[in-house]
Amino acid sequence: MSIRLDWQVETDIAAERAGEDPAARRLRRRQRLAIIAFTLLLFVLAGGVVALIAWRLNTVDTTLRQGVINTARAEQNALKIGDLSEYMSLMRGGNLNYIPEQTARFNRYQDLKQKGAIQFSGNIDAEVDGQRGRALVEELINGQPTLALWYFWRYPDGWRHVPTDYTFWGETRTLENKTLSITYGSTDEAIAQVLFESAGRWWTAGCAALGCTTPPPLHIKITPCVSCAPRWDDADPNLLVVASPLATAADRAPLELSPDQEEAIAERLAEHSFEVASGALRPNANSDAAWLQQTITEWLTAATLGRGNPAQIGFIQSVRDAYGAETIPALVKALSPNSDISILGKVLGQPLNALTVDWRTFFQWRLALERELLKANNQKDFLALWDSGADALVNARRRLAQPGAALAQVQSVTLGVTAAGIPAALVRTTVNNVAASVEFHIVNGTWKRFA
């Protein structure tokens, strides 16, 4: 037995290869090519089958969508010519109220037609999901474009208009930038675009006005809720939930936010701006700090929208006009849960009676607070609003004896000094259209009622 070296083994293998039959080698090569070709053919066939299925599904989807569009057009035509019988033949509901509701809807359309207030543009977009369909129908109301949202179900006799299906609101989409993201169903595409531009501007400007120059990212979710007011999500303090206008509208929704919707959203954003700027301040409900929080929020809402009740926002606006925009952030940061109105004098470095401020809304709130405390039989907090001197206590007890007295309406405020040299405010009011007056003194740096 002999030992074979590695070079001898390699030589033998090479010799075997060199001696292979060329015909066998060609056969083996053809077999490999045939396997590759067969594999490629399988891939091509599979791709063709997938493409055929996709084409077929797309064709079916297109046919179904067109069916929804055709039914919506038929409904439009019935509304145009005032054919109630044809219109009702397209309705199908699962409850007893549906048919009367659709009759009332038909009549509303006819009223708009008689006034020349409605036109049908002919623009209809539809989506289908199995047996259910959804159409967005453009209507011009007094020349302004609006969207009507109609739902359909495919019965054996064709598509029929059915009640709104809030589970079929379209695919989820998102608009986002560095400071704002909006999540919505595709049905709300138009209003999401409007809100994205408006809310982003309101949020950054409002937060800056109160001193939070780097606002946290804001999230908004548009949801198909019929009667939901804008609200902050319980789990995410930076998520604002907003109802879709298409869900809350009776027949149609404009392609923009209504003034009421704008105000509700702007108010929530103003509240959140205050919360961020103040470090999540939670004022005592009966404190001046609570009123300052409320009036600053109202002022910011009005400033955000460029509209509002001048009398309602007069206090903060007068502070800003007289002492500069930087005063508002300083005041917000200085507040504590039990701050009284003297905090404003401390921020500005002046006594309250020297300030150039519109005091009417503040004293109106104080009078309203007194009344609420009396109704709640909260004598401790009621008396805390009054001067503790003997004469003032006599007046306070007289007021305590009249808990049901009508709320006085503040008309004007005049600042001055009493004969004893005490800074005072004479508040002229009306009670049931009868002129009256209320007097406040500055005690320990803050306003206390005297008479």
Summary of the structure (lengths in Angstrom):
residues: 451
radius of gyration: 37.0
end to end distance: 130.0
largest distance: 136.4
contacts: 1308
relative contact order: 0.05
helix: 49%
strand: 22%
